[in-house]
Amino acid sequence: MSRQDDTNRLYELLGEVSLHVGGPRLLRAANGKSGWPRHGVYFFFESGEYRSSGKARIVRVGTHALLPTSKTTLWTRLSQHRGRVGGTNPGGGNHRGSIFRLHVGAALITRGDVSALPLEAWLAAEQSPDHRDAERIVERAVSDYIGQMPVLWVDVPTQSDGTNDRGAIEANSIALLSVASGGVDGASPGWLGRHAANAAVQSSGLWNVRHVTDTYTPSALCIFEQHVYRQLATP
């Protein structure tokens, strides 16, 4: 099969998942009681980003809990990307705990959507007291942006021996979709990621950095397919 065929197959499988779960969820409207599996691989889409077929284009692939000792659930990870809802700082978040938030915030600053904070302060490993209020403004802008993104997920559990296929599925999906490694669906001219601070985001058409220049393995799609069909068989 060609790369185009494999890409189409990935989207076809996610289309079946979408029908099974009632469609993608907007992250801003989701919560921990939305029926998430404990573990999985997630796929984000973005307004204005389409494949050549006219259907929505995947813009980020991610997962969690790759080590047997990790307690992070799928929802825990997604909620870190979403940011806070309610409380004393609604819309806030922690971009130092979510690389997705860091990339989106950097692009918003670079494009000029938010001008309250220097880019170098946003990318710094630690927050400066001088920029605390400005960071909050950017965090809220990031939460609003990511919160509007639809997300689909595939249930990929940890096996009884502590191993899992999540890392392999994530890596191979990114490698397959990334324009930097030959992916067939590029970003639109107006895609926010073109303003990302990290060149890997700009070149890949994805809000990802790791695996964007990897060579994808066609056989790995079979592993993904197995998990999809197991999920589809679950009421």
LINLIN-V667956 format. One record per helix or strand. SS is the DSSP state (A for helix, B for strand). FROM is the first residue (numbers start at 1). TO is the last residue. If there is no record, write none. Layout:
BEGIN
{{SS/FROM/TO} {SS/FROM/TO}}
END
This chain:
BEGIN
{{A/3/21} {B/25/26} {A/27/29} {B/40/50} {B/56/62} {A/74/82} {A/99/111} {A/119/123} {A/129/147} {B/150/155} {A/166/177} {A/179/181} {A/192/195} {A/199/204} {A/220/232}}
END
